[in-house]
Amino acid sequence: MSETILPELPQELWRAGKLELAHGVQQFLQVMRVASAGLGRYLAEIDSRGAKDLYGYGTTLAWFADVAGLSQGEARPYVKRAVDLNPTRALDGTEIPAFAPATAAAAAEGAIGEERIKQIVEILRKIPAEVSVEDREHAETTLADLARKAGPRQVSDLGDQLLGWLDPDGKEPKDPEPAQPRREVTLERRKDGYWNLKGLLDDEAGARTAAALEAHAKPRPVDEFGQADLRTKAERQGDAWAELLDLAIACPDQPGTSGYRTLIHVTIGLDELKSGLGTACVDFVGKMTAREARMAACDCLMLPVVMNAAGEPLDVGRLRRFVTPGQRRALNIRDGGCAFPGCHRKPKNCHAHHIHHWADGGPTDLRNLVLLCGFHHRLIHHGDWQVRMAADGLPEFIPPQYLDPLRKPRRNCTV
């Protein structure tokens, strides 16, 4: 084998011009490729003679990995490429031709590197065994010639064309059994009253979940008071998850709820429910404040359980529906979404709020109902804003005194 002469580096590389730099890169690249091809010839010869007879190693791969200080996984591509590009010998001494001799010739010149070699070999392995030797050799020569002057995309396109000509029918299609989707969700209640939700979704379910959360987790636009949405992305996605649950529960086909937003077993005295003080037991598994119970009771099924001082149930009320489907449709038409000033939430994302609460004797009719999104529903229940029905039958909102000392009524003009 002829001696490889390394190009000389300028003593002051920073003085080199752009053409000199480019020429230096090309020279060293060619040297690396030629050296790699020469290494392959040595490895192929060692593999032909047998690494065990020569060096006492079980395989050429194990010997080369040890010599090069590589793992066997790192050394495997070198040995595999060497055997593909160079002729070897069988046990009886007969020569075994190289799998890709034209590719080996281009590699020996330093015209192509490891990635193009790997790409060409993979294409050649896809050619059916029944294709003639002449056609196979022509295909390899064509690929190797193109790889000298073209990039991976052109080589890949040419490979597809050649395979289309040599194997027009392709492999016999298989119809494998569809993989069982993997979906796991765990929900555990923590000691502090919060719930820990964890899950693992397959790609399809994960993509649908991400799309649904993204659609409902967009930041609220700056309202007319200049207040921006300060929630973090995680907080917005948490609120979006709650909205998606509301939408699912409100579906008429939802099992067990018949389209009702929520079914609540409230074990609380009516006095506590009216005053908003105290706690309520929700579905016998958790607790909520009486104020939260009042908010939930706006648009749900309420099953009141009246308790005596000793905690003994005295009376279990009958299931009572609050907002009928007809009333809900009328609310959607009248309010067009959240009625709070500056809010853009659509009707499907809103609750039906009782202006004069049911627990305080408020009726369930359109004159006492208003659509509010989850954020503004909480604001009305727990903040200083107030809502009332104006003389024209439309809802209007009274701001806190710190926002407007005159507390002038406002309406939503965006829905």
C-alpha positions as CSV (number, residue, x, y, z in Angstrom):
1,M,0.0,0.0,0.0
2,S,1.3,3.4,-0.9
3,E,2.3,5.8,1.9
4,T,-0.3,8.4,2.7
5,I,1.2,11.9,2.9
6,L,-0.5,14.2,5.3
7,P,-1.0,17.8,4.2
8,E,1.0,20.4,6.1
9,L,-0.7,22.9,8.4
10,P,0.3,26.5,8.0
11,Q,2.2,27.7,11.0
12,E,-0.1,30.7,11.4
13,L,-3.5,29.3,10.4
14,W,-5.3,32.5,11.3
15,R,-3.5,34.2,8.3
16,A,-4.9,31.7,5.8
17,G,-7.4,33.0,3.3
18,K,-10.8,31.4,2.7
19,L,-9.6,29.4,-0.3
20,E,-6.7,28.0,1.6
21,L,-8.9,27.0,4.5
22,A,-11.4,25.3,2.2
23,H,-8.5,23.5,0.4
24,G,-7.1,22.3,3.7
25,V,-10.4,20.9,4.8
26,Q,-10.8,19.0,1.6
27,Q,-7.3,17.6,1.8
28,F,-7.7,16.3,5.4
29,L,-11.1,14.9,4.5
30,Q,-9.7,12.9,1.7
31,V,-6.8,11.7,3.9
32,M,-9.3,10.5,6.5
33,R,-11.4,8.7,3.9
34,V,-8.3,7.1,2.3
35,A,-7.0,6.0,5.7
36,S,-10.4,4.6,6.6
37,A,-10.4,2.5,3.4
38,G,-6.9,1.3,4.1
39,L,-7.9,0.3,7.6
40,G,-10.8,-1.6,6.1
41,R,-8.4,-3.7,3.9
42,Y,-6.4,-4.6,7.0
43,L,-9.5,-5.6,8.9
44,A,-10.8,-7.7,6.0
45,E,-7.5,-9.6,5.8
46,I,-7.4,-10.3,9.5
47,D,-11.0,-11.5,9.3
48,S,-10.1,-13.8,6.4
49,R,-7.2,-15.4,8.3
50,G,-9.1,-15.6,11.6
51,A,-8.5,-13.4,14.6
52,K,-8.4,-16.4,16.8
53,D,-5.4,-18.0,14.9
54,L,-3.6,-14.7,14.6
55,Y,-4.2,-13.1,18.0
56,G,-6.2,-15.5,20.2
57,Y,-9.4,-13.5,20.0
58,G,-12.7,-15.1,19.2
59,T,-13.7,-12.6,16.5
60,T,-12.1,-9.8,14.5
61,L,-14.7,-7.4,16.2
62,A,-13.4,-8.3,19.7
63,W,-9.8,-7.9,18.7
64,F,-10.3,-4.6,16.9
65,A,-12.4,-3.2,19.8
66,D,-9.6,-4.0,22.2
67,V,-6.9,-2.6,20.0
68,A,-8.8,0.6,19.2
69,G,-10.0,1.2,22.7
70,L,-13.6,1.0,21.6
71,S,-16.7,-0.8,22.7
72,Q,-17.8,-3.6,20.5
73,G,-20.9,-1.5,19.5
74,E,-18.6,1.3,18.4
75,A,-16.2,-1.1,16.6
76,R,-18.9,-3.1,14.8
77,P,-19.4,-0.5,11.9
78,Y,-15.7,-0.5,11.0
79,V,-15.5,-4.3,10.8
80,K,-18.8,-4.6,8.9
81,R,-17.8,-2.0,6.4
82,A,-14.4,-3.7,5.9
83,V,-16.1,-7.0,5.1
84,D,-18.6,-5.4,2.7
85,L,-16.0,-3.4,0.7
86,N,-13.2,-5.9,0.5
87,P,-12.8,-9.5,-0.8
88,T,-12.3,-12.1,1.8
89,R,-11.5,-15.8,1.8
90,A,-13.4,-18.9,2.8
91,L,-12.0,-21.7,5.0
92,D,-10.8,-23.5,1.9
93,G,-8.9,-20.5,0.7
94,T,-11.2,-19.6,-2.2
95,E,-11.8,-15.9,-2.6
96,I,-15.2,-14.4,-1.7
97,P,-15.8,-11.2,-3.8
98,A,-16.5,-7.9,-2.1
99,F,-20.2,-7.1,-1.6
100,A,-19.8,-3.6,-3.0
101,P,-16.5,-3.4,-5.1
102,A,-17.4,-0.2,-7.0
103,T,-18.2,1.6,-3.7
104,A,-14.9,0.3,-2.3
105,A,-13.0,1.9,-5.3
106,A,-14.7,5.3,-4.6
107,A,-13.9,5.0,-0.9
108,A,-10.2,4.1,-1.6
109,E,-9.9,7.3,-3.7
110,G,-11.2,9.3,-0.7
111,A,-14.2,10.4,-2.9
112,I,-16.9,9.2,-0.4
113,G,-17.1,8.7,3.3
114,E,-18.7,6.4,5.8
115,E,-22.3,7.8,5.6
116,R,-22.5,7.4,1.8
117,I,-20.9,4.0,2.0
118,K,-23.5,2.9,4.5
119,Q,-26.3,4.4,2.4
120,I,-25.2,2.6,-0.8
121,V,-24.8,-0.7,1.0
122,E,-28.3,-0.5,2.5
123,I,-29.8,0.2,-1.0
124,L,-27.9,-2.8,-2.5
125,R,-29.2,-5.1,0.3
126,K,-32.8,-4.3,-0.8
127,I,-32.2,-5.6,-4.4
128,P,-33.8,-9.0,-4.7
129,A,-31.5,-12.1,-5.1
130,E,-33.1,-13.0,-8.4
131,V,-31.8,-9.8,-10.1
132,S,-29.0,-10.6,-12.5
133,V,-25.4,-9.9,-11.5
134,E,-25.0,-7.5,-14.4
135,D,-28.0,-5.4,-13.3
136,R,-26.8,-5.4,-9.7
137,E,-23.3,-4.3,-10.7
138,H,-24.7,-1.5,-12.9
139,A,-26.9,-0.3,-10.1
140,E,-23.9,-0.1,-7.7
141,T,-21.7,1.6,-10.2
142,T,-24.4,4.2,-10.9
143,L,-24.8,4.9,-7.2
144,A,-21.1,5.1,-6.5
145,D,-20.5,7.5,-9.4
146,L,-23.3,9.8,-8.2
147,A,-22.1,9.7,-4.6
148,R,-18.8,11.2,-5.7
149,K,-20.4,14.4,-6.6
150,A,-23.9,14.5,-5.0
151,G,-25.4,14.5,-1.5
152,P,-27.5,12.0,0.5
153,R,-30.8,13.2,-0.9
154,Q,-29.8,12.6,-4.5
155,V,-28.4,9.2,-3.7
156,S,-31.5,8.2,-1.9
157,D,-33.7,9.4,-4.8
158,L,-31.6,7.4,-7.3
159,G,-31.8,4.4,-5.0
160,D,-35.6,4.5,-5.0
161,Q,-35.6,4.7,-8.8
162,L,-33.3,1.8,-9.2
163,L,-35.2,-0.4,-6.7
164,G,-38.4,0.6,-8.6
165,W,-36.9,-0.7,-11.8
166,L,-35.3,-3.8,-10.4
167,D,-38.1,-4.7,-8.0
168,P,-41.3,-3.1,-9.2
169,D,-43.6,-5.2,-7.1
170,G,-41.6,-4.7,-3.9
171,K,-41.9,-6.9,-0.9
172,E,-45.2,-8.7,-0.3
173,P,-47.2,-6.5,1.9
174,K,-48.0,-7.7,5.4
175,D,-51.0,-6.8,7.5
176,P,-49.8,-7.0,11.0
177,E,-52.1,-7.0,13.9
178,P,-52.6,-3.4,15.2
179,A,-50.7,-2.8,18.4
180,Q,-52.8,-2.5,21.5
181,P,-52.7,1.2,22.5
182,R,-51.0,1.9,25.8
183,R,-52.8,4.3,28.0
184,E,-52.4,4.6,31.7
185,V,-53.9,7.1,34.1
186,T,-53.6,7.2,37.9
187,L,-55.4,9.6,40.2
188,E,-54.6,9.8,43.9
189,R,-55.9,12.1,46.6
190,R,-53.2,13.8,48.6
191,K,-53.4,14.6,52.3
192,D,-53.7,18.3,51.6
193,G,-56.9,17.8,49.6
194,Y,-55.3,18.1,46.1
195,W,-55.3,15.3,43.6
196,N,-52.2,14.0,41.9
197,L,-52.8,13.0,38.3
198,K,-50.2,11.0,36.4
199,G,-50.5,9.2,33.0
200,L,-48.8,7.6,30.0
201,L,-50.4,7.9,26.6
202,D,-49.6,6.4,23.2
203,D,-48.7,8.8,20.4
204,E,-52.3,9.2,19.0
205,A,-54.0,9.7,22.4
206,G,-51.2,12.1,23.5
207,A,-51.5,14.2,20.3
208,R,-55.2,14.5,20.7
209,T,-54.8,15.4,24.4
210,A,-52.2,18.0,23.6
211,A,-54.4,19.5,20.9
212,A,-57.4,19.7,23.2
213,L,-55.4,21.3,26.0
214,E,-53.8,23.8,23.7
215,A,-57.2,24.9,22.3
216,H,-58.5,25.6,25.8
217,A,-55.3,26.8,27.5
218,K,-54.7,29.9,25.4
219,P,-54.0,33.0,27.6
220,R,-56.9,35.2,28.2
221,P,-56.6,38.5,26.2
222,V,-55.9,41.7,28.1
223,D,-59.3,42.9,29.4
224,E,-60.7,46.4,29.3
225,F,-59.0,47.2,32.6
226,G,-55.6,46.4,31.2
227,Q,-55.3,43.1,33.2
228,A,-53.3,40.4,31.5
229,D,-53.5,36.7,32.0
230,L,-50.7,36.0,34.6
231,R,-51.2,32.2,34.8
232,T,-48.3,30.0,34.0
233,K,-48.6,27.5,31.2
234,A,-49.1,24.7,33.7
235,E,-51.9,26.6,35.5
236,R,-53.6,27.4,32.1
237,Q,-53.4,23.7,31.2
238,G,-54.9,22.8,34.6
239,D,-57.8,25.1,34.0
240,A,-58.1,23.7,30.5
241,W,-58.3,20.2,31.9
242,A,-61.2,21.3,34.2
243,E,-63.0,22.8,31.3
244,L,-62.6,19.6,29.2
245,L,-64.1,17.6,32.1
246,D,-67.1,20.0,32.2
247,L,-67.6,19.5,28.5
248,A,-67.4,15.8,28.8
249,I,-69.8,15.7,31.8
250,A,-72.3,17.9,30.0
251,C,-72.5,15.5,27.0
252,P,-76.0,13.9,26.9
253,D,-74.4,10.5,26.2
254,Q,-72.1,10.7,29.3
255,P,-72.9,7.6,31.4
256,G,-74.3,8.3,34.8
257,T,-74.9,12.1,34.4
258,S,-77.3,12.3,31.5
259,G,-75.8,15.6,30.4
260,Y,-75.8,17.2,33.9
261,R,-72.7,19.2,34.6
262,T,-72.1,17.7,38.0
263,L,-73.7,15.3,40.4
264,I,-73.0,16.4,44.0
265,H,-73.9,14.7,47.3
266,V,-73.7,17.6,49.7
267,T,-73.6,16.6,53.3
268,I,-74.0,20.0,54.9
269,G,-76.5,21.9,56.8
270,L,-78.7,24.2,54.8
271,D,-77.7,27.1,57.1
272,E,-74.0,26.5,56.3
273,L,-74.9,26.3,52.6
274,K,-76.7,29.6,52.8
275,S,-74.1,31.5,54.8
276,G,-71.1,30.1,52.9
277,L,-69.4,29.2,56.1
278,G,-68.2,25.7,57.0
279,T,-67.4,22.7,54.9
280,A,-69.2,20.1,52.8
281,C,-68.4,16.5,52.1
282,V,-68.4,15.9,48.3
283,D,-69.5,12.4,47.2
284,F,-68.4,11.1,50.6
285,V,-64.7,11.1,49.5
286,G,-63.5,14.7,49.9
287,K,-64.3,18.1,51.4
288,M,-65.0,21.5,49.9
289,T,-65.8,24.8,51.5
290,A,-69.4,25.9,51.7
291,R,-68.6,28.8,49.4
292,E,-67.3,26.3,46.8
293,A,-70.4,24.2,47.3
294,R,-72.5,27.3,46.5
295,M,-70.6,27.9,43.3
296,A,-70.9,24.2,42.2
297,A,-74.6,24.3,43.0
298,C,-75.2,26.9,40.3
299,D,-75.2,24.5,37.4
300,C,-75.4,20.9,38.7
301,L,-77.5,18.2,40.2
302,M,-77.7,18.7,44.0
303,L,-78.5,15.9,46.4
304,P,-78.7,17.6,49.8
305,V,-78.2,15.5,52.9
306,V,-79.3,17.3,56.0
307,M,-77.3,16.3,59.1
308,N,-78.0,16.8,62.8
309,A,-75.5,18.0,65.3
310,A,-74.3,14.4,66.0
311,G,-73.7,13.8,62.3
312,E,-76.7,11.6,61.8
313,P,-78.5,11.9,58.4
314,L,-82.0,13.2,59.1
315,D,-83.2,13.6,55.5
316,V,-81.8,12.8,52.1
317,G,-83.4,15.2,49.5
318,R,-84.6,14.2,46.1
319,L,-82.5,14.8,43.0
320,R,-83.4,18.2,41.6
321,R,-82.4,19.6,38.3
322,F,-81.4,23.2,38.1
323,V,-80.9,24.4,34.5
324,T,-83.0,22.6,31.9
325,P,-81.7,22.1,28.4
326,G,-84.2,24.6,27.1
327,Q,-83.0,27.2,29.5
328,R,-79.4,26.5,28.7
329,R,-80.1,27.0,24.9
330,A,-81.9,30.3,25.7
331,L,-78.9,31.4,27.8
332,N,-76.5,30.6,25.0
333,I,-78.5,32.7,22.6
334,R,-79.0,35.6,25.0
335,D,-75.5,35.9,26.4
336,G,-73.5,34.4,23.5
337,G,-70.8,33.2,25.9
338,C,-69.4,34.5,29.2
339,A,-71.3,37.7,30.0
340,F,-68.5,39.3,32.0
341,P,-67.1,42.5,30.5
342,G,-64.3,41.8,28.1
343,C,-64.5,38.0,28.2
344,H,-64.4,36.0,24.9
345,R,-65.2,32.5,26.2
346,K,-67.8,30.7,24.2
347,P,-71.0,29.1,25.7
348,K,-69.6,25.6,25.8
349,N,-67.0,26.8,28.2
350,C,-69.4,28.5,30.6
351,H,-71.5,27.7,33.7
352,A,-75.0,28.8,34.3
353,H,-74.7,31.1,37.4
354,H,-77.7,31.9,39.7
355,I,-77.6,35.6,40.3
356,H,-79.8,35.1,43.4
357,H,-78.5,31.8,44.7
358,W,-80.8,28.8,44.9
359,A,-79.9,28.2,48.5
360,D,-81.1,31.7,49.3
361,G,-84.4,31.1,47.5
362,G,-83.4,32.3,44.1
363,P,-85.5,30.9,41.2
364,T,-84.2,28.9,38.2
365,D,-85.4,31.1,35.4
366,L,-83.7,33.3,32.7
367,R,-84.2,36.4,34.8
368,N,-82.0,34.9,37.4
369,L,-79.4,33.2,35.3
370,V,-76.2,34.3,33.5
371,L,-73.5,32.5,31.6
372,L,-70.0,32.8,33.2
373,C,-66.7,31.1,32.4
374,G,-65.0,29.2,35.2
375,F,-62.6,32.1,36.0
376,H,-65.3,34.8,36.2
377,H,-67.7,32.4,37.9
378,R,-65.1,32.1,40.7
379,L,-64.6,35.9,40.6
380,I,-68.2,36.6,41.2
381,H,-68.5,34.1,44.0
382,H,-65.2,35.0,45.8
383,G,-64.4,38.5,44.6
384,D,-66.0,41.9,45.0
385,W,-67.7,42.0,41.6
386,Q,-71.5,41.8,41.6
387,V,-73.9,40.8,38.8
388,R,-77.5,41.8,38.4
389,M,-80.2,41.8,35.8
390,A,-80.9,45.2,34.2
391,A,-84.4,46.5,33.4
392,D,-84.0,45.3,29.7
393,G,-83.5,41.7,30.9
394,L,-79.7,41.6,30.2
395,P,-77.0,41.0,32.8
396,E,-74.8,43.8,33.9
397,F,-71.8,43.8,36.3
398,I,-70.9,46.2,39.1
399,P,-67.1,46.6,39.5
400,P,-65.4,46.8,42.9
401,Q,-65.1,50.3,44.4
402,Y,-61.3,50.2,44.1
403,L,-61.7,49.9,40.3
404,D,-64.5,52.4,39.9
405,P,-65.5,54.6,42.9
406,L,-68.8,55.3,41.2
407,R,-69.4,51.5,40.5
408,K,-70.9,52.2,37.2
409,P,-72.6,49.0,35.7
410,R,-70.7,47.4,32.8
411,R,-71.6,44.9,30.1
412,N,-69.8,42.6,27.7
413,C,-69.7,44.0,24.2
414,T,-67.4,41.3,22.8
415,V,-69.7,38.3,22.6
